[in-house]
């Protein structure tokens, strides 16, 4: 039967409700649970994967998940066996998150970091398929351009560069972050790749790789915790000069993405950021190198003698896909118009005309585990517009926002796109300290 499951599930991802069903006390899934799984799986089957740059991915990944739902629905296998089959087909690839084992031939098991004084190159991840290699890396203390970047396999042959993304930040640190894809003929026996950054001096960073079969799966990744429908699995690697925490997130809807762990509003009370407790010390955390369902936190070194630490995430921000519209009159007036975005919403309570601007007061409702935080794109009568917003200093929730009134306008249609929601935790992970 397990062969049949693997054949039917061939390249799949993992719908959130499938986990709930697998962990349920009932001997089999309820009809309601099966319907949720089917709907989410089929929705993901139609969703276009998002990446930077866009890499080829098998379009059947969530169709296979739908097949898993149907296997459950018709009682072909029990939920525990389906979840086990699913987990065997997923692997954690540093820098890329959970990937299909069948789509990844080789990958780096961990990040690779090379430091020279106040400069550093950090390879966040590398994965190789039968036709291409993708590598994510950061430079610190210096910036680069795309012509300086190349990659060779262990035969020493340079690989042809393909799609890429390179972001640079000039300032005190000078940072560059790259995501490059290279053509590769495929060699399952390859043992390493070398990232080369030309310049004075030249950087040559060796990146050991292993077959995807040797990568940790979801069930082996680390400690897990769930709150308000979102699950984090985490592990911690303590180095001599920094500590790396990798989290895998489950529960984010198709098309949505986590935009930040915690909320930051400077010195205001609304600031609530993740913290790492190591003995009697609290280590500051920076989110760095996150991608998709993989979040990466960096802290200073864990003191010697400490073998367990506690990671706390009080809240997170999730960008949801969606839009809602209302018709507004350009006038001072009290209102009660609701804008719905799936499970969250926003009530427009009043408008005021102030110096050519329309101030729009908004109420996201009582504080709840999931609540509207702010908006993404804003449109007036179908055209994008700029705006300014005021947020509550204690909660970070929106109070009002202002848009410029078009010349001669008496009324307008306001459309909000892709809101950011706040999801309350806390997520608390007791993590063992892994040292090289």
N, C-alpha and C positions, 0 to 999 in steps of 0.2 A: 504493500500500500504506500510506503514512503516513496518508492520510485514513481508511483503514479502521482503523488502530491508534487514531487519535484518537477515532473514533466508538465503538470498542469499549471504550476505556479511560475515556471521559467523566468525570469528577470523581474522580480517584483519588489515593490516598496510596501509600506506597512500602514494601513489605515488606523487612525487612533482608536476607534471603537472596537477594532479587532482585539486590541490589548485588553480592553474592558471585558469583552466577552470571554477571553481566555482565562482571565483571573476571577471570573464570576463563580459563585458557589453553586449555581444551578448545574445539573448534569448536561444541559444543552442550552443553546442561545434562545432567547425569547424572540418572537416574531418582530417586535419593535427593534431589538438590537440588530437583527439581521438586516432589516430594512435600512437602518442608519448606515450600516457597513456598506451595503450595496450602493446607496446614494453617494456616499463620500468616495468610495472607490471609483465609481463611474465618473464622478466629477473630476477626479484627479487624472483619470485616463484621458480626459479631454483637455486638461490644462497644459499649456506650453511651459516646459521647464525654463526657469530663469537663471542665467549665469552671466559671468563677465570674464572673458568673452563667452558667447554661446558655444557650448561643445555638443558634439553629437551624442545623443542619448537614445536608448531604445524606446520607441513610442509605446511599447507594450507594458512598461513597468507597472502602471496602475490598472491596466486591463487584466494583468495577472492577479493583482490584488482583488479585482472584481471576481475573478474566477475563484479565489479563496473564499470570498463571501458566499458565492453560490454553492461551493462544496459544503460550507457550514449550513446553508439554508436547506439543502436537501439531505442533510444528515449523513453525507458520505464519510466524513471524518469528524472527530471531536475537536473542539476549539483548542485544546492544549496541543494536539498533534499538528494542527495547522500553524499555530504560532511558532512551534519548534521548527517546522519546515521553513517558515518565513525567515526566522532568525539565522538559519544556516546559510541563507542566500544573500545576507547583507554583511558588509564589512566596514569597519571604521577606517577611513583613510585620513591621516592628519592633513589639515588644510582644506579638505573637501567634504568632510562629514561622512554620513552613511552612503555607501555606494553598492551597486550590484557586483557581487564577486565575478559573475560571468562577463561583465563589461570592463573589468580591470584585470590586466595581466600581471603587472608588477606595481609596487608602490613603496614609498618610504615608510618605515614603521614609526618614525618620530621626526620632530623638527631637527634641523641641523644648523648650528650656529658657529660662526667664526668671528673672532674679535681681534682687532688690531688697534690698541690704544683706545681712542674715543670714536673709532669707526667700527662698524659691524655689518655683516651680511647674515641674514637669518632665512633659511629655506623653510617656509611654513608647511609645504607639502609637495609631493610629486606623485603622479599616477600615470601609468602607461597602459594603453590599450594595444590592440594588434596593429594599429595604424598611426597612432600619435602619442605624444607625451605632453602632459600639462604640468607646469611647475608654478608655484606661488612663492614669492620671496619678498623680503624687505631689506633695504639698506638704511643704515643710520650713520649720521655724521657726514654723509655725502650724497649727492643726487646724481642721476645718470640719465641717459637717453636710450631709446630702444636699440640704436645701432651698436651699443656697447655689450648687449646681452646675447650670449650664445650658449648652446648646450651640446655636449658630446656624450656618446654612450661609451661603454668600456672597450670598444674597438678603437676609440680615439677619433672617429669620424664625426665632424660637425653635422648637426641635423638642421634641415631647412626650417626656417621660422615661418609660422603661420599667424593665426589670429592672436592678438595680444591686447592687454590693457596695462597702462603705466601711469601712475599718479605720483606727482612730486609735491613736496611741501618745503618751501624755503623758509628759513628762520634760524632760531637758536640751534635746533638739532639737525636740520637738513635731512629729510626722510624721503625715500621713494618706495613705492609698493608696486610690484609687477605680477601679472598673471599672463604667462606666455604658453602658447601651444606650438609644438614642433612636429613635423612629419617624421615618422619612424617606421622602418620596415617590420619591426616586431622581432623580438628574440627572447623567448621565455627563460633562456639561460643567463641573461644579463644580470650582473651583480651590482653595478652602480652606474650612475650618470654623474657628470661633472658640469656644474653651472660656472660659466666663465663671464666675468664682467671686466671688459677691457679698460685700461687706463693706467695711470701711474700712481701706485703700483697696480698690477693686475691681480684680480681675485679669481681663485680656482677652488670651488667648494665641492668636495666629493660628497655624493648623496647615495648611500647604500640602499638597495631595494630588495624586496622579498616577493615571492609569488603571493597573489591575493589570498590563497588558501591559508597562508600563515598569518594573516591579519586578524586582529581581535574582532569578534562579532558583537552584535548588540547585547547578547546575553552575557558576554564576557567583559564588557567595557568597564563597568565600575558601579559605584553606589548609585542608587536611584531614589528619587523623591517626587511625589505628585501633589499638586495643589491646584484646585479650580480648573481641572481638565488639562493641565499642562504638566508634562513629565520631563525631568532633567536626569540624565545619567552623567556622572562626573568622575574624573580621575585627576590626580595631581602628581607632577614630577618636579622634584626639588633639585635645582642645580646649584652650583657654587655661588653664582652671582644673581640668579633670578629663579622664581618659581612659576611654573606653567600649569594652569588649570584648564582642562578641556571639558566642555559640556556638550552633550547631544540633547537637543530639544525635540520632544514629540508632542503633538497636539495642535500645531499650527495648521490652520485651514489652507486648502489649495489656493495659491495666488497670494497668500499673506506671508509676512516675514517678521521676525523679531528685529526691531530697530535698535533696541538698547536694553541692557539689563540695568535696572534702576532708573531713577529720574534725577536729572541734574539741573538745579536752578541756582547755582552759585552758593551764596551764603544763606539763602532763604530756607525756611523750615521745610519747604516742599522737596528739598534735595534728600533723596533716600537711595543710597548706592550700596552695591554688594560689599560685604566685608569678610575678611579672613582672620579668624582667631587662631593663633598659634601659641599655646600656653597662655601666659599673661600679656602677650603682645597682640595688637591688632595691626595687620599688615595692609597698607593701602593697595588697592587693586586698580588696574587699568584694563579696559577691554581693547584687545589688539589682535587683528588678524582673523576676526570672525567671518564666517561665510555660511549662508543658508541655515541649515539646522545645527551647525557647529558653531559654538561660541567659545572664544579663547580669552582667558583672563591672565594677566601677568602681575606678579607681586615680587617683592624683594625676597632674599633667601630665608628659608625656614631655619630657625636656630637649631643647632646640633642638639641631639638628644630628644627631640620631639618627633614622635612617630605617627601622630594623628592631629588633624586640624579640623576646624569647623567653618564651612562656607555658608553664608547666609545671603539670600537674595530676597529683599523685601517686596519688590514690585518689578515689573518689566513692561516695556512698551512694544506693542505689536501693530504694524501697519496692515490694515485690512483693505482689501479691494472692494470697491463699491461706490455708489454715488446716491445723492438725494437732492431734490429741488423743492423750493417754495417760491411763491410769488409775493413780492413785497411792494408796498406803496411807499413812496418817498415822503415821509411825514413823521411827526412825533405821535406815537400811538402805542398802546398796550396790545400785546398779542398773546396767542397761545397756539403756535404752529409747531408741529412736531416733524423732525427730520429723522427717518429711520435708516439705520445701517446694520441690518441683520439683528444681532442680539443687543446692540447698543443704539442709543439715539440721542438727540439733542432737541430741546424745546426753545424756540425763539420766543422770548417773553416781551420784548419791547424794541422799538426803533426810535432813534433821535437824529435829527439833522443838525450837524455841528460844523460850521465853516466849510461847507461844500463836501462834507463827508457824511456818510450814513453809518451811525453807530448801531450795531446790532447786538443786543443783549441775549445771552444764551445760557440755558440751564441744563447741564448734563444729567441732573437728577441726583438722588441720594448716593453717597459713596457705596459702591458695591464691589463684589469680586472682579467684575468686568465693567468698565465704564468708559464713555467717550472722553478722550483727552484733548485732541486738537485735530485740525483738518490738514489735508494735503493741498491739492490744487483747488483754487476757488475760481468760479466763473460767474460773470454777469451777462445774461442774455446770450450764453454760449461762447463768450470770449474770456480767456484767462485774464485775471486782474491781480494786482498786488494788494496786499492788505497788511494791517497791523493788528495784533491781538493782545489783550490783557488777561493774565492768568492769576488765580488766587495764590497768594504767597505761601499759604499753609498747605494747600493740597496740590497745586500745580494745575488744577482744572481751569478750563476756559471760563471767563466771565463775560467778555464782550470782544467784538472785533469791528474794525472800521474799513470801509471801502469808499473810494472816491465816486461821487455821484456823476454819471455821464451828463454832459450838457443837455439841458432840456428834458431830462428823464422825469416822468411822473410815477413810474412803477418799473420794476425790474424782476427778472427771474434769477434767483440765487441758486447756484449748484455747487455742492461740495463733493470732492472726489477723495477717495482713499484716506479715510480718517485713521488717526493713530489712537489706539485704545490703551488704557492702563489695565493691566491684569495684576491683581493683588496676590501676593504669596501668603506667608513666606515659604520659600524653598530652602530647607536647611539640610546640608549634606555633611556627614561625618566622614572625612576622607582620610584614608591611610596615606602616609607620605612615602612616595616611591623615590628612591635615590639611584642615580646611575651606578 
